[in-house]
Amino acid sequence: MKIFKNKYSEVRSGWKISLTFIMMIALTIITSIIVGIVFMGIEMAKNGGDINAATLAIQSNQMHFVIMAIFQNICVIGTVFVVWRIFEKKKIKYMGLTNIIPKEGFSQNGYKELGVGLALGAVTITIVAVVLLLIGSIKLVNPITSPRFSSNLIIGLLAFIAVGFGEEIFGRGYCMSVLKQTRNKWVVLIVSSIIFSAMHLANAEIGVLPLINIFLIGIAFGYMFMKSSNIWMPIGFHITWNYFQGYIWGFQVSGNVVDGMYQLKTVEDSILNGGAFGAEGGLMVTFVILLTIGFVAMYYKDKNIDDFINNKVEC
């Protein structure tokens, strides 16, 4: 039936992605419940059985956040790998997870792409913070000369490494690789970005502009993947974009408050600074992400994204 298979007799990519997403979410929910029960048991034991005190302890402990993030993203990555190997019957590297260190006769330089991505994510969100500070749209609670160093900086890094790998392996590595069977580069790029933005619908303080910005970030990540033929640059960018946004500059990360090296407050919520959602909900991020897409186009000016669709590259 055409509703299930395309003209090449392949199961339609929408069905594949939907079923994988359902499996991924189900496993993530089950794992989150189990981990949550364990956390609650530990904290209730510490607080003499007081469930309210235990709940507050869980909400305020950054270690709980990172452990939950790691387990959730292990579920995401595990589900994607199993589905890819069993149903697509392809090696993991064909999702863009090429060797991070080049082997003899192998030209992919994953470590370089990762390094560029890490640097780009840190620099771009720092530009957002500095410009908003200079124009007086936001203010630092603690002075620039008085950063707050704590174990949360390490804990937060671990959490966002897990998030960066999990979301990119699913959103770019899996979804875009499956969507390649449409043989249309715009479908691959746009549909995967819509899926990425839809994954953030449950975030606190979500709105139209935050969703547009997350969609544009998805476009930027997808474009990096298509140009480089691996997902190391998107992974690197994703990690430092989130980490510097929250744990260095003190913005909310997609509506979530973290305890960073600096703490910010908005002078007045505006369309420029993103208000309660954080920087990703503002026009400053819109502008910076568009610049990032332009940078990627120049950085890979000799590479054609049509090669990504036509399987002319090792991905």
Secondary structure, DSSP 8 states (H G I E B T S, - for coil): -TTTB-TTS-B-HHHHHHHHHHHHHHHHHHHHHHHHHHHHHHHHHHTTT-HHHHHHHHHH-HHHHHHHHHHHHHHHHHHHHHHIIIII---GGGGT---SS--TT----HHHHHHHHHHHHHHHHHHHHHHHHHTTSEEESS-TT-----THHHHHHHHHHHHHHHHHIIIIIIHHHHHGGG--HHHHHHHHHHHHHHTTTTSTT--HHHHHHHHHHHHHHHHHHHHHSSSHHHHHHHHHHHHIIIIIT---BTTB----SS-EEESS--TTT-GGG-GGGSHHHHHHHHHHHHHHHHHTTT--THHHHTT-S--
